Amino acid sequence: MKRMWRFSSDAAQAKLLSSSQFNGIRLSSKLKAILPFTTPLFTRQVNTVSNKFRDIVALFTAKPSPPPKEDLTSKAMILRNELVQEASDSIRVRKILDMNSDSLNQPHPGGSVLLELLNQLDSWPSLALQVFNWKRKRNGSDAFTPVNAHEYSKGIKLAGRSRNIDHAVEIFKEAANKGIKTTSTYNALMSAFMFNGLADRCQSLFVDMKKDTTCHPSIATYNILISVFGRLMLIDYMDATLQEINQLDLSPNVHTYNYLIAGYIAAWMWDDMEKVFQMLKTSSVKPNLKTYLLMIRGYAHAGNLEKMEKIYSLVRDHVNKKEIPLIRTMICAYCRSSEADRVKRIEELLKLIPEEDYRPWLNVLLIKLYAQEDWLEEMEIAINEAFEHRTHVITAGIMRCIIATYFRCNALEKLEIFVRRAEISGWRICRSLYHCKLVMYRSGKQFNEMNNVLEEMNGANLAENKKTLWIMYKAYLSRGQRSMVLKILGQMFKHGYEVPLEAFPS
């Protein structure tokens, strides 16, 4: 009972002491107010209980340290935001880097802060290159760790993406002089040549790499070659590279298949594109998002709407949010098709494109689509949008589609307005515009207006041709104006045009 009593007393004292701390009262004054005396044993017990209480509280209040990788990403992100804000001021950028030199130079459990920063600055290659060069200039300092192969490779790629090939070559040579000549540095320079369209230099560097006994081409090396040949539509070279991969018993990765598919799409070789895609599906490698986006584009260009829609259903959310150019490609595919509900599907895709993301060629394509479907109201909306954006239609075929729609819809007044606006806006003016007006006026027996149309043609420097005279001949013949019929026949003889047989009955 005595031990139990002492235990209870200790707990009570601890509770009392803890409440005194929360009430903001000094420990010594509180004890004096409660107990008239203190003993060494009591003081020792109080200190022990109080320490235990603080340890327990610390368990609930202490914040766990973030994982090393998250901490690394967070540090790089903070520094990236500072640098992006001052990107236009190179002096200020250098000062920010100097202020954070310890963080950029010291090793981190999650990896390299510098490399993580360079990766996060991928969208600003020039700024990232400035960060890398800042590290290069401190390469000889004792306080800084030397630039390693990964950093040199990143710097070479950044120089290439900044369209500074000479600087990329300079970094590569600097690394080689320091004894850092690896497969990754070769690949980085080949990527720089590829990015800038220098296929010859890329292939020449590949030959040098094969001669170098210190490193050997990897699958990434061959992927770069396939990409270069595919962009230039050098399909024979691309196929030869794939054959060499198989001979070396290298395992193709998803990037290998993607570059092959992209090359066949560029060359419009749909069967080969499909063959590679099926090879990928049956291999141990799985298609990624890039694969599906490429296949949507390929099927769209090939006009294979069924397969295009099937792949689109797999990545619909991503495409709808982030692949506006691909959506426009799909719209083009539907425009070229003869599907019964193509307009409905196009309208659904158009809702995904922001209004400010205007493309003149797409506007004209929609005008043609609505014209072919005889959707007069929608066609005029698209035409008005083209006028507002000062888009010029210079293709006679598009103009004929528009005219034919007005004719089939018997919209003479709207045709008149369109012709006037087209003349003012610099659109392609062809005789078909005026011939359509002549035919429509003839149908309404408005012969005075027909003569006005002929004057408009002269004002547009468009001479009367065979079709013009035939339209006028039919109009005057239907009205029974013999004198005007003979006049038109005379003009036909004058210009050597074919004369209607009915004009001279036997």
Stockholm file with secondary structure:
# STOCKHOLM 1.0

chainA/1-506         MKRMWRFSSDAAQAKLLSSSQFNGIRLSSKLKAILPFTTPLFTRQVNTVSNKFRDIVALFTAKPSPPPKEDLTSKAMILRNELVQEASDSIRVRKILDMNSDSLNQPHPGGSVLLELLNQLDSWPSLALQVFNWKRKRNGSDAFTPVNAHEYSKGIKLAGRSRNIDHAVEIFKEAANKGIKTTSTYNALMSAFMFNGLADRCQSLFVDMKKDTTCHPSIATYNILISVFGRLMLIDYMDATLQEINQLDLSPNVHTYNYLIAGYIAAWMWDDMEKVFQMLKTSSVKPNLKTYLLMIRGYAHAGNLEKMEKIYSLVRDHVNKKEIPLIRTMICAYCRSSEADRVKRIEELLKLIPEEDYRPWLNVLLIKLYAQEDWLEEMEIAINEAFEHRTHVITAGIMRCIIATYFRCNALEKLEIFVRRAEISGWRICRSLYHCKLVMYRSGKQFNEMNNVLEEMNGANLAENKKTLWIMYKAYLSRGQRSMVLKILGQMFKHGYEVPLEAFPS
#=GR chainA/1-506 SS CHHHHHHHHHHHHHHHHHHHHHTTCCHHHHHHHHCSCCCHHHHHHHHHHHHHHHHHHHHHHCCCCCCHHHHHHHHHHHHHHHHHHTTTCHHHHHHHHHHTHHHHHSCBTTBCHHHHHHHHTTTCHHHHHHHHHHHHHTTTCTTSCCCCHHHHHHHHHHHHHTTCHHHHHHHHHHHHHTTCCCHHHHHHHHHHHHHTTCHHHHHHHHHHHHHCTTCCCCHHHHHHHHHHHHHTTCHHHHHHHHHHHHHTTCCCCHHHHHHHHHHHHHTTCHHHHHHHHHHHHHSSSCCCHHHHHHHHHHHHHHTCHHHHHHHHHHSHHHHHHHCHHHHHHHHHHHHHSCCTTHHHHHHHHHTTSCTTCCCHHHHHHHHHHHHHTTCHHHHHHHHHHHHHTTCCCCCHHHHHHHHHHHHHTTCHHHHHHHHHHHHHHTCCCCHHHHHHHHHHHHHTTCHHHHHHHHHHHHHTTCCCCHHHHHHHHHHHHHHTCHHHHHHHHHHHHHHTCCCCGGGSCC
#=GC SS_cons         CHHHHHHHHHHHHHHHHHHHHHTTCCHHHHHHHHCSCCCHHHHHHHHHHHHHHHHHHHHHHCCCCCCHHHHHHHHHHHHHHHHHHTTTCHHHHHHHHHHTHHHHHSCBTTBCHHHHHHHHTTTCHHHHHHHHHHHHHTTTCTTSCCCCHHHHHHHHHHHHHTTCHHHHHHHHHHHHHTTCCCHHHHHHHHHHHHHTTCHHHHHHHHHHHHHCTTCCCCHHHHHHHHHHHHHTTCHHHHHHHHHHHHHTTCCCCHHHHHHHHHHHHHTTCHHHHHHHHHHHHHSSSCCCHHHHHHHHHHHHHHTCHHHHHHHHHHSHHHHHHHCHHHHHHHHHHHHHSCCTTHHHHHHHHHTTSCTTCCCHHHHHHHHHHHHHTTCHHHHHHHHHHHHHTTCCCCCHHHHHHHHHHHHHTTCHHHHHHHHHHHHHHTCCCCHHHHHHHHHHHHHTTCHHHHHHHHHHHHHTTCCCCHHHHHHHHHHHHHHTCHHHHHHHHHHHHHHTCCCCGGGSCC
//
